[in-house]
Amino acid sequence: MMGIEWLKPSVFFGSMLYALIGVLVFWISFVVIDKLTPYDLWAEIVEKRNNALAIVVGAMCLGIAIIVAAAIH
């Protein structure tokens, strides 16, 4: 039976710390990939409405998120 161990401050703040680290790693990796691409992702996706690029960037974000989650887990 699952107890309320997740309410302990050390477990709760440890989870918050790992979540923050995961978000930071995700954000940094996205910024690096954005800088490596030869065009402005925001302008291509939002202003030029490039749906194919939006799908590729979304898939890349999911891939990075899965890798970060697996590394933290």
Stockholm file with secondary structure:
# STOCKHOLM 1.0

chainA/1-73         MMGIEWLKPSVFFGSMLYALIGVLVFWISFVVIDKLTPYDLWAEIVEKRNNALAIVVGAMCLGIAIIVAAAIH
#=GR chainA/1-73 SS CCCSGGGSHHHHHHHHHHHHHHHHHHHHHHHHHHHHSSSCHHIIIIISCCHHHHHHHHHHHHHHHHHHHHHHC
#=GC SS_cons        CCCSGGGSHHHHHHHHHHHHHHHHHHHHHHHHHHHHSSSCHHIIIIISCCHHHHHHHHHHHHHHHHHHHHHHC
//
